[in-house]
Amino acid sequence: MDHLIWSERPRLRDPALVCAFSGWNDAGEAASSALEFLIDSFGAYEVARIDPEEFFDFTAVRPTIRLVGGATRVIEWPATTVSVAHIPAADRDLVLLKGHEPSLRWRTFAATVIEVARSLDVSLVITLGALLADVPHSRPVSITGFASDERLIERIALARTGYEGPTGIVGVLHDACTKAGLTAASLWAAVPHYVAVAPNPKAALALIRRFEGLAGIAVDASALEQAADDYDRQVSAAVASDPEVKDFVERLEETMDEVDEIAPHHQDIPSADAIARDFQRFLRQRRREEGGL
């Protein structure tokens, strides 16, 4: 059975495939929100879907009913969509894959994603994820990850993760890409566990910023920056109103500050050369968007 349903197979320039899944891999909806932001920012359009029939337990991830015209009932099945964005101002285009974490046949699902990458001549696969952690909302978001190419880790000064334990579709997909010979990197944002339910635009923004360094594509994230500032203010106000939670967060802050003093996270801070390259790339892309050389 062909699991991919194509509506178009566009020609793209050295595309990067970016993947994110709601569910277990998506604390605070940070990864899925980051991908949605990229889709909206670059006007991406859908070119394919992965048939959900073989990959979902519909009693766990149920289809929904939508009324059309107030009368016709339409069933919408859990969708894994493939969209593309042409970015003339940058040196490459994007392929963006979003959906819910599948319930079944993960190895076959990963092989189907690799088929997408092969069909569109993808040169780089980037997976986005977010996990709950003992971190305070008041500190910069910690981004960890891993890559199939050591040079990628060094280029963006990525903090390596030492995690061992259960994994989700993001980990399985990264492993499958590496075994298939595709250059792949996985970015993970740490989300405070005490605000796990609320969408976390601050973590989504941190993923976007690390994505920029990996993909070499500048993103105007001013709207997300404003949402992140609002999130910080709202969470801080909520924490301040509850003495018990306030005390807990202050202990987290003290612990993080102590760890930073003992072993500063220099790897979390891009080098001056990396910052200069990203800034120059942003200026070039902005000039192209404005019709310059």
N, C-alpha and C positions, 0 to 999 in steps of 0.2 A: 504493500500500500504506500502511495506517495503521500507523505505527511505534509508536504509544502504545497500551498495553494498560491500561485503567482498571479498577480494582475498586471505586472510589468517587470521587466528586467532592465533597469536603466544602466547606462554607461557612466561610470564614476571615476574620479581621479584619486588614485592611491587611498582608497577609503579605509577608515577605522570603524570597526563595529563596536558599539557600546551597548551593554546589556544590563538590565536591572529587573528584578522580580519582586512583587509584593509578597508578603508572607513572612516566613521564618527569617529570611535574609535582610529584612527591611525595617529595623527598629526605628520608630518615630517617622516612618514613611520617608526616611531621608534619601535612600537610593532611588526609589520610584519617583519621588518628587524631583530629584536632580535630573533624571532622564526626561521626565515630562517638561522640565524647564528647557532642556536642550531642544526637544521637539518643537516647542512653541517658539523659542528664540530664533530658530533657523528655518521655520516654516516647513518642517519635514512633512512628507506625504507617504501614505501607506502603499507598499508595493507587493506585500505578501502576508500570508497568515499561516500559522501552524495549526493543522486540524486538531482540535482538543480531544477527539473521541478516544484516542489511545493513551492519553497522558493524564487524564483527570478522573478522580472519583467524584462524580457529580452529587453524591450525598454529602461530601465535605466542602466542595466548591460548587455551589449550586448555580445553574443558569437562572436568569431573571426574566420577568415578563415586563414588557413596556407597551404602553398604549400609544398607538399612532392615530392622530386625528380624533382622539377621544373615543374611538370605537374598536379599531383593529388591534388585536393582541399579538405582539411579536415576541418570540423567545430570543434572548441574547445569550449565547453560550460563552463560557470563559475563553477569552481570546489571547493569543500570543501573536502580536503584530510586528511586522518588519517595515520600518519607514526609512526613507532616505532624505538627506538634505544636501543640496548642492551649495557649496560655499565658495563662490568665485574669488572672494577676497583672501581666502586662506590657500594653503598649498595642498589641501586634501578635502575630500567630501566625507560625509558621515552616513553610516547605517545604524539605525537605532532599533533595538529589539526590546519590547516590553511585554510583560504578562504577569500572571500569578505563578508562584512556584508550582510546578506540576506534581501530581500525586503519585504517578506511576511511570515505570520504564524510563528512568533517568538517563541511562546510557544511550537508549535510542533517541531520546529527546536531544541530548548533547550532540549526537551524530547529525541530527537534523539541523541544529544551529550551525555546525561546521559546514554542512551542505550550503547553507545560506552564505557563509563566509567565502567558500570556494566559488559559488556561482557569481558573486559580485566582486571577486578579486580583492578581498579584504587583506590588508597587509598588517593590521594590528587589531587585536581584540582586547577591549577594556571591560571588565566586569565591575559593577558597583554594588556595595553591600553596606549594611549598618548593623551594629550589634550593641546590646545593652552592656553597660560597664559602670563601675564605681568611679564616676567622674562627675565633677560639679559643672553645672550649666554656665557658671560665671567665668570659666577658663576657656582658652582657645580649644577648638575641637581637635582631638587627636586623630590623625589619619595613619593607619598602618596598612600593610599589604605585602604583596610578593609579585614577582614577575619571572617569566621564563628566560628573560635576557638580563644578565647581571648589569649590563650597561644602562638599562631602563631605571633600575633601582638607584644607581649612582647619579643619573642625570637629574632626577627630581628629588634626590635626598630622601627617599622613602624609608620610613621606619619599618624594619622587618618585624613581622609578627611571629611569635613563638607559640601560637595557639596549637593545641592538640585536643581532639575531641570530636563530637558530632559535627557534621558539615551539612550544607544545604546544596541546592542546585548550582549556586554560584561557585562553590568549591569544586563540584563535579565537572562543571563546564570548563573551568580554568584548567583542570587536569587533562580533560579531553583535548583541549586546544593545544596544550603543550605536547602531548603525545602525537598529535596530528602534524606537528611541525609549524604551527602558527605562533607567531610572537604574541604573547598574552601577558596582561598585567591585571591585578585585582586590587581595588582600593576599598578600604573599610573605614567607616566613620564610627567613633565611639559616642554613644548616646546615653545621657544620664538615665539610670533605671527608674528614678523617682518621678520622671515625667515621660514615661515610656509610651503612654497612650496618645499624648498630644503630638501632632505633626511637628517636626523639628526642622525649620528652614535653615537654622544655623549650621546643622550638620550637612544638609543638602548643599549649602553654599561652599562648605569646606571641600566636599567631593568635587564640585564644579571647578574650584580653583586648582586642585591637583589634576583633574582631567585636562585642564588647559596646558599644563606642563607636559603631560604625556602625549597628547594628540597634536600639540602645536597649533591650537585653534583658540583665538581670543573670544571670550564670551562677555557680552554686556549684561552683567548680573546686578545692576542697580536696584531692580525691583526685588530681587531675592535678598540683597543687602538690607533693604528697608524692612523686609519681613523678618530677617534675622534680628535686627535691632528691636523691633516690636516684641518678638518672642522673648528676648533677654529681659526686657522691661516687665513683661507680663509674668514670666516665671519668677523673677526676683520679687515682684510685689506679692505673689502667692506664697512664696517661701517666707517672706518677712511677716506674713500674717499668722503663721503657725510656728510658735516657739520651738516645738519639738523638731519639726522639719528644718527650721533655721539652724538649730544646733547641729543637726546631722550634716547639713551642707557645709557648715563652717569646718567641721571635722574633715570632710572630704577635701576642702580647699587646703587645710593645713597639711594633710598627708601628701597631696600633690606637690605643694610648695617644698616640702621637705625632700621628696624624691628628686625634684628638679635641682635642689641645691647639692645633693649628693652626686647625682648623675644627670647633668643637664642634657636635655634632648636635642643635642646639636643636629642630629640627623633629621629632626623635624623642620629645621630652618633651612630653606634653600640657600645655596651659596650665592655670593655676589654675582658670579658669572651667570648662574641660572636666572637670577632676577633680571639681569641686564638683557639676556636673550629673550625672556618672556616679554619684557617691556618693548624691545625693538620689534618683536613679532606683532605685538598689539598695534604699534604705530603703523607698521606696514599694512596690516589688515584694514585698519581704519582709513588709511589713505586710499586703498583700493575701493573700499565701500563708498568713499566720497568722490570717486572718479579720477583720482590722481594716479601717479605712476607707481 
